[in-house]
């Protein structure tokens, strides 16, 4: 689901997630690395929502990889919580983009992060330009001016 922030005008993608026992540690709270997995799901579903099928299905020679992640953990999520993972493009470069992401429960931010995603060739893992058709889709669905 995509919403528009009334203050910034930027579009934010939201993906609902239920916390399962497999996501938690022995104390019943979400294990810290799983917040990154939830954020990955939101980015992947964002791409799907703008009309991009997963790059592993594509014949084109590119893929996206995380090259930086900065996460702040604020409050724990617990087993059976209904949470929302968000994804919003904040910067779009020639071969990379930045996402602001969060994990929320009832509007309360549990974890927040900024991730830099690079576009690389599948064949050589070297940086390459994001395909033009995707750049257009990203501009259209992020609110970032072209």
Phi, psi and omega per residue, in radians:
X1 nan 2.402 -3.137
X2 -1.962 2.318 3.067
X3 -2.188 2.807 3.083
X4 -1.923 2.206 3.102
X5 -1.221 2.110 -3.087
X6 -1.154 -0.366 -3.125
X7 -1.481 -0.860 -3.065
X8 -1.604 -0.421 -3.055
X9 1.417 -0.046 3.132
X10 -1.390 2.593 3.117
X11 -1.550 2.466 3.129
X12 -2.237 2.291 3.095
X13 -1.585 2.423 3.121
X14 -2.204 2.376 -3.130
X15 -2.268 2.056 -3.131
X16 -1.297 2.476 -3.128
X17 -2.437 2.454 3.001
X18 -1.783 2.356 3.116
X19 -1.443 2.167 3.112
X20 -1.821 2.900 -3.132
X21 -0.998 -0.606 -3.133
X22 -1.142 -0.296 3.132
X23 -1.517 -0.142 -2.983
X24 -1.904 2.872 3.056
X25 -1.669 -2.985 -3.094
X26 -1.087 -0.392 3.125
X27 -1.523 -0.006 3.114
X28 1.439 0.186 3.083
X29 -1.881 2.730 -3.108
X30 -1.093 2.232 3.088
X31 -1.144 2.393 -2.941
X32 -0.941 -0.686 -3.089
X33 -1.193 -0.391 -3.120
X34 -1.215 -0.384 3.035
X35 -1.086 -0.645 3.068
X36 -1.133 -0.663 3.091
X37 -1.129 -0.724 3.103
X38 -1.087 -0.704 3.117
X39 -1.145 -0.664 3.084
X40 -1.057 -0.746 3.111
X41 -1.050 -0.747 -3.136
X42 -1.109 -0.746 3.120
X43 -1.133 -0.734 3.138
X44 -1.113 -0.770 3.141
X45 -1.225 -0.548 3.024
X46 -1.045 -0.860 3.126
X47 -1.008 -0.764 3.119
X48 -1.081 -0.685 -3.084
X49 -1.174 -0.450 3.136
X50 -1.602 0.053 3.058
X51 1.774 0.270 -3.135
X52 -1.886 2.017 3.036
X53 -1.297 2.737 -3.073
X54 -0.946 2.406 -3.073
X55 -1.069 -0.377 3.124
X56 -1.189 -0.354 3.091
X57 -1.584 -0.218 -3.058
X58 -1.436 2.556 3.046
X59 -1.449 -0.217 -3.126
X60 -1.230 2.627 -3.071
X61 -1.588 1.207 3.037
X62 -2.718 2.795 3.016
X63 -2.736 2.865 3.124
X64 -1.848 2.420 3.098
X65 -2.324 2.546 3.065
X66 -1.377 2.212 3.120
X67 -1.990 -0.276 3.058
X68 -2.587 2.497 3.046
X69 -2.535 2.229 3.096
X70 -2.231 1.939 -3.036
X71 -2.092 2.391 3.042
X72 -2.031 2.141 -3.140
X73 -1.707 2.155 -3.038
X74 -1.912 -0.800 -3.122
X75 -2.516 2.654 -3.114
X76 -1.429 2.564 2.900
X77 -1.702 2.622 -3.078
X78 -2.180 2.859 -3.134
X79 -0.913 2.363 3.109
X80 1.344 0.037 3.035
X81 -1.105 2.568 2.970
X82 -1.733 1.987 -3.082
X83 -2.117 2.947 3.111
X84 -2.259 2.244 3.032
X85 -1.743 2.308 -3.129
X86 -1.979 2.749 3.086
X87 -2.581 2.255 3.113
X88 -2.477 2.180 3.077
X89 -1.259 2.225 3.130
X90 -1.918 -0.347 -3.124
X91 -2.640 2.355 -3.136
X92 -2.260 1.944 3.124
X93 -1.800 -3.016 -3.122
X94 -1.153 -0.733 -3.077
X95 -2.228 0.193 3.130
X96 -2.683 2.913 3.086
X97 -2.609 2.729 3.082
X98 -1.998 2.461 3.072
X99 -2.065 2.390 2.872
X100 -1.662 2.257 -3.100
X101 -2.365 2.716 3.084
X102 -2.618 2.825 2.979
X103 -2.073 2.178 -3.059
X104 -2.214 2.666 3.002
X105 -2.313 2.076 -3.139
X106 0.909 0.700 3.101
X107 1.423 -0.056 -3.137
X108 -1.681 2.233 -3.113
X109 -1.366 2.115 3.117
X110 -1.618 -0.656 3.110
X111 -2.581 2.546 3.119
X112 -2.399 2.554 -3.122
X113 -2.686 2.840 3.004
X114 -2.175 2.230 -3.117
X115 -2.186 2.393 3.057
X116 -1.798 2.233 -3.108
X117 -2.022 2.241 3.125
X118 -1.857 2.611 3.033
X119 -1.709 2.174 3.136
X120 -2.274 2.797 3.054
X121 -1.306 2.463 3.081
X122 -1.178 -0.630 -3.035
X123 -1.257 -0.630 -3.065
X124 -2.199 -0.027 -3.116
X125 0.977 0.576 3.102
X126 -1.772 2.576 3.099
X127 -0.989 2.487 3.071
X128 -2.584 2.828 -3.125
X129 -1.140 2.502 3.003
X130 -1.154 2.312 -3.140
X131 -0.928 2.423 -3.047
X132 -0.977 -0.699 -3.126
X133 -1.082 -0.595 3.105
X134 -1.290 -0.683 3.099
X135 -0.988 -0.778 3.099
X136 -1.060 -0.770 3.115
X137 -1.121 -0.711 -3.130
X138 -1.135 -0.721 3.100
X139 -1.113 -0.756 -3.103
X140 -1.091 -0.651 -3.042
X141 -1.802 0.133 3.125
X142 -1.962 -0.450 -3.047
X143 1.548 -0.085 3.103
X144 -1.339 2.238 -3.121
X145 -1.104 2.539 3.131
X146 -1.289 nan nan
